[in-house]
Amino acid sequence: MTLILTELSHFGIAMAADTALTSDVRKPNGTIGDRVYYGAHKLFTVPKLRAGIAYWGWGEIPQPGAGWSDKNSVLTELWLPFFLEKNQGHYNSISELAQLLENELRKRIPEIDIVAPKADGGIHLAGYEAIGNLFLPTFWHIHNGKSEMLSNKKLNPAIVNANNDVPLDITQNKEGAKISGRLIAEKRGIAIIRNGDIEVYTILFDLLFKPNSPFSQIVRSIDLTFPYTESLKERAKLLKFQIQTVVGVYQFSKKGKGIGGPITTLTINPERIMTHSTE
């Protein structure tokens, strides 16, 4: 199980991910159960670009055409940085990298049943690209399943698609994106993308972290403004705190498990990748 968050705001781009990895294990009685390990790397920089990349759902990547039963599958935390390094001569932009990932993952990730999807997953790819003299934020989600962000895009949800959920500019947008990098840079919006095991996170976000949430209204009576941030660094800390809050709820729940471990954060501004750390 996984929880990854990507936020694009006028402060910059902040990303956060837990480090739990759930694996199938064979029990002494022969049945298959699961075991959670902590310390998996899920969030990386893209050294060639002003970008970050994270994955959810796919703990392993099978060989082309082999399917999920492939015993030669590679842990995604090893495969993804290897793919970035091996192909760095084949991309010079975020959009080109997104297309490369789509092409490769379509060879490796089996089609899913869109009615009852299993083995769904995806990759967050966020960074800055130039339009004229401006560097604007953009976000690509390379995943299988339906696109909740692009209402007009015609795609086959059973296979992996590279979706530009937050394009640089929506002046010529035909896929139904609701916000663009230009609007975000002009302080006219914010984009928050969350994937993985998001049910508890979504509830907590609405109760605690959403602007004008019920909690924010309660603490306003004692002169507290929450959440309140003034920098990109603080935005990343807030994402980390959100994941920690979910972990806390699971920790004291009867059946809760699967998210946790040290949390990785990444921040990017128009000039460069700012910070990348796990703690």
C-alpha positions as CSV (number, residue, x, y, z in Angstrom):
1,M,0.0,0.0,0.0
2,T,1.1,3.5,-0.7
3,L,0.3,7.1,-0.3
4,I,1.9,9.7,-2.6
5,L,1.0,13.4,-2.8
6,T,1.9,16.0,-5.4
7,E,1.0,19.7,-5.1
8,L,1.5,22.5,-7.6
9,S,1.1,26.0,-6.2
10,H,2.5,29.4,-6.7
11,F,5.2,28.5,-4.2
12,G,6.4,25.7,-6.4
13,I,6.1,22.0,-6.6
14,A,6.0,19.8,-3.5
15,M,5.9,16.0,-3.5
16,A,5.7,13.5,-0.6
17,A,5.6,9.7,-0.4
18,D,5.6,7.1,2.4
19,T,8.1,4.2,2.2
20,A,5.9,1.1,3.0
21,L,5.9,-1.8,0.6
22,T,3.4,-4.6,0.8
23,S,4.6,-8.0,-0.5
24,D,2.9,-11.3,-0.9
25,V,4.3,-14.0,1.3
26,R,3.6,-17.7,1.7
27,K,2.5,-18.8,5.2
28,P,3.5,-22.1,6.8
29,N,0.1,-23.5,6.1
30,G,0.6,-22.8,2.4
31,T,-1.8,-19.8,2.1
32,I,-0.7,-16.5,0.7
33,G,-0.8,-13.4,3.0
34,D,1.0,-10.1,2.9
35,R,3.8,-8.5,4.8
36,V,4.7,-4.8,5.0
37,Y,8.3,-3.7,4.7
38,Y,9.5,-0.2,5.3
39,G,12.2,1.9,3.6
40,A,11.2,1.5,0.0
41,H,12.2,4.4,-2.3
42,K,9.1,5.8,-4.1
43,L,10.0,9.4,-4.9
44,F,13.0,10.4,-7.0
45,T,14.5,13.4,-8.8
46,V,14.8,13.5,-12.5
47,P,18.4,14.9,-12.7
48,K,18.2,15.9,-16.3
49,L,15.0,17.9,-15.8
50,R,13.6,20.3,-13.2
51,A,11.2,17.4,-12.2
52,G,10.3,14.8,-9.6
53,I,8.8,11.4,-10.2
54,A,7.0,8.9,-7.9
55,Y,5.1,5.7,-8.2
56,W,2.1,4.1,-6.7
57,G,0.4,0.6,-7.0
58,W,3.2,-1.1,-8.9
59,G,5.7,-2.4,-6.4
60,E,7.3,-4.5,-9.2
61,I,7.6,-4.1,-12.9
62,P,7.4,-7.3,-15.0
63,Q,9.5,-8.0,-18.1
64,P,7.8,-7.1,-21.4
65,G,4.9,-9.4,-22.2
66,A,5.5,-11.7,-19.2
67,G,2.6,-10.7,-16.9
68,W,2.4,-10.4,-13.1
69,S,3.4,-14.1,-12.6
70,D,6.9,-13.2,-14.0
71,K,9.5,-14.4,-11.5
72,N,12.0,-12.0,-13.1
73,S,10.0,-8.9,-12.2
74,V,12.1,-6.0,-10.9
75,L,11.3,-3.8,-7.9
76,T,10.0,-0.5,-9.1
77,E,12.3,1.4,-6.8
78,L,15.2,-0.2,-8.8
79,W,13.6,-0.2,-12.2
80,L,12.5,3.5,-12.3
81,P,15.9,5.2,-11.6
82,F,17.5,2.7,-14.0
83,F,15.0,3.6,-16.7
84,L,15.7,7.3,-16.2
85,E,19.4,6.9,-16.5
86,K,19.3,4.5,-19.4
87,N,17.0,6.7,-21.4
88,Q,18.4,10.1,-20.6
89,G,19.6,10.6,-24.1
90,H,16.0,10.1,-25.4
91,Y,14.2,12.8,-23.6
92,N,14.8,16.6,-23.2
93,S,11.4,17.5,-21.7
94,I,8.9,16.3,-19.2
95,S,6.4,15.6,-22.0
96,E,9.0,13.4,-23.8
97,L,9.8,11.5,-20.7
98,A,6.0,10.9,-20.1
99,Q,5.7,9.5,-23.6
100,L,8.7,7.2,-23.1
101,L,7.2,5.8,-19.9
102,E,3.9,5.2,-21.6
103,N,5.5,3.3,-24.4
104,E,7.6,1.2,-22.1
105,L,4.9,0.4,-19.5
106,R,2.4,-0.6,-22.2
107,K,4.8,-3.4,-23.0
108,R,5.1,-4.5,-19.4
109,I,1.9,-3.8,-17.5
110,P,-0.9,-6.2,-18.4
111,E,-4.4,-4.9,-19.3
112,I,-6.8,-4.5,-16.3
113,D,-10.4,-5.2,-16.0
114,I,-11.9,-1.7,-15.7
115,V,-15.1,-3.0,-14.0
116,A,-13.2,-4.5,-11.1
117,P,-9.6,-3.2,-11.5
118,K,-6.7,-5.0,-9.9
119,A,-3.0,-4.3,-10.4
120,D,-3.8,-0.7,-11.2
121,G,-1.0,1.8,-10.6
122,G,0.7,4.8,-11.9
123,I,3.5,7.4,-11.9
124,H,3.4,11.0,-10.9
125,L,5.7,13.2,-13.0
126,A,5.9,16.9,-12.1
127,G,8.2,19.7,-13.0
128,Y,8.8,22.9,-14.8
129,E,9.0,23.6,-18.5
130,A,9.6,26.7,-20.5
131,I,7.0,28.7,-22.5
132,G,8.9,31.6,-24.0
133,N,10.8,33.3,-21.1
134,L,8.6,31.7,-18.4
135,F,9.0,28.4,-16.6
136,L,5.6,27.0,-15.7
137,P,4.7,23.9,-13.6
138,T,3.2,20.9,-15.3
139,F,2.0,17.4,-14.1
140,W,1.7,14.1,-16.0
141,H,0.1,11.0,-14.6
142,I,1.2,7.8,-16.4
143,H,-1.3,5.2,-15.3
144,N,-3.9,2.6,-16.2
145,G,-7.6,3.0,-15.3
146,K,-9.9,6.0,-16.0
147,S,-8.7,9.5,-16.0
148,E,-10.5,11.6,-13.4
149,M,-8.7,14.8,-14.4
150,L,-9.2,14.8,-18.2
151,S,-12.9,14.5,-18.8
152,N,-12.7,14.8,-22.6
153,K,-9.8,12.6,-23.3
154,K,-10.5,9.5,-25.4
155,L,-8.4,6.6,-24.1
156,N,-8.4,2.9,-23.4
157,P,-8.5,2.7,-19.6
158,A,-7.4,-0.9,-19.6
159,I,-3.9,0.1,-20.6
160,V,-1.3,2.6,-19.4
161,N,-1.8,6.1,-20.7
162,A,0.3,9.3,-20.2
163,N,-2.1,12.0,-19.1
164,N,-1.1,15.6,-18.9
165,D,-3.5,16.4,-16.0
166,V,-2.0,19.9,-15.5
167,P,-0.8,21.2,-18.9
168,L,1.4,24.3,-19.2
169,D,-1.5,26.3,-20.6
170,I,-5.1,25.3,-21.3
171,T,-5.7,28.0,-24.0
172,Q,-5.8,25.2,-26.6
173,N,-6.9,22.5,-24.2
174,K,-9.2,19.9,-25.7
175,E,-8.9,17.1,-23.1
176,G,-10.8,18.8,-20.3
177,A,-8.0,19.8,-17.9
178,K,-9.4,22.0,-15.2
179,I,-6.3,24.0,-14.4
180,S,-2.9,24.8,-16.0
181,G,0.6,25.7,-15.0
182,R,0.0,29.3,-16.1
183,L,-3.0,29.7,-13.8
184,I,-1.1,28.2,-10.9
185,A,1.9,30.5,-11.5
186,E,-0.5,33.5,-11.6
187,K,-1.9,32.5,-8.2
188,R,-5.2,31.6,-9.7
189,G,-5.4,28.0,-8.5
190,I,-3.7,25.0,-7.0
191,A,-3.5,21.4,-7.9
192,I,-3.2,18.5,-5.4
193,I,-3.0,15.0,-6.8
194,R,-3.1,12.0,-4.4
195,N,-2.9,8.3,-5.2
196,G,-2.5,5.0,-3.6
197,D,-4.5,4.1,-0.5
198,I,-6.3,7.4,-0.4
199,E,-9.6,6.7,1.4
200,V,-8.6,7.8,4.9
201,Y,-6.5,10.6,3.4
202,T,-9.4,12.0,1.5
203,I,-11.6,12.0,4.6
204,L,-8.9,13.7,6.7
205,F,-8.2,16.3,4.0
206,D,-11.8,17.4,3.9
207,L,-12.1,17.5,7.7
208,L,-8.8,19.1,8.5
209,F,-6.7,20.4,5.6
210,K,-9.1,21.7,3.0
211,P,-9.4,25.5,2.9
212,N,-12.3,26.5,5.2
213,S,-12.5,22.9,6.5
214,P,-14.7,22.2,9.6
215,F,-11.5,22.0,11.7
216,S,-10.2,25.3,10.4
217,Q,-13.5,27.0,11.3
218,I,-13.4,25.5,14.9
219,V,-9.9,26.7,15.7
220,R,-10.6,30.1,14.1
221,S,-12.6,30.7,17.3
222,I,-9.3,30.6,19.3
223,D,-7.5,32.8,16.7
224,L,-5.7,29.9,15.0
225,T,-5.3,29.9,11.2
226,F,-4.9,26.4,9.9
227,P,-3.3,25.2,7.7
228,Y,-1.0,28.2,7.2
229,T,2.2,28.2,5.2
230,E,4.4,30.9,3.7
231,S,7.0,28.9,1.7
232,L,7.6,25.9,-0.5
233,K,9.5,24.3,2.3
234,E,6.5,24.6,4.6
235,R,4.2,23.2,1.9
236,A,6.3,20.1,1.7
237,K,6.3,19.8,5.5
238,L,2.5,20.0,5.4
239,L,2.3,17.2,2.9
240,K,4.5,15.1,5.2
241,F,2.3,15.9,8.2
242,Q,-0.8,14.8,6.2
243,I,0.8,11.4,5.5
244,Q,1.9,11.2,9.2
245,T,-1.7,11.9,10.2
246,V,-3.0,9.0,8.1
247,V,-0.3,6.7,9.5
248,G,-1.4,7.7,13.0
249,V,-5.0,6.8,12.3
250,Y,-4.0,3.4,10.9
251,Q,-1.6,2.8,13.8
252,F,-4.5,3.0,16.3
253,S,-7.1,1.2,14.1
254,K,-7.9,-2.5,14.4
255,K,-7.3,-3.3,10.8
256,G,-5.1,-0.4,9.7
257,K,-1.7,-1.1,8.1
258,G,0.3,-0.7,5.0
259,I,1.3,3.0,5.0
260,G,4.2,4.3,7.0
261,G,8.0,4.3,7.5
262,P,10.2,7.3,6.9
263,I,8.5,9.9,4.5
264,T,10.3,11.3,1.5
265,T,9.7,14.9,0.4
266,L,10.8,16.8,-2.7
267,T,10.6,20.5,-3.6
268,I,11.1,22.1,-7.0
269,N,10.9,25.8,-8.0
270,P,11.3,27.3,-11.5
271,E,15.0,27.5,-11.2
272,R,16.0,24.1,-9.8
273,I,15.2,21.1,-7.7
274,M,15.4,22.5,-4.2
275,T,15.3,19.7,-1.6
276,H,15.0,15.9,-1.6
277,S,15.2,14.0,1.6
278,T,13.8,11.0,3.5
279,E,13.2,11.2,7.3
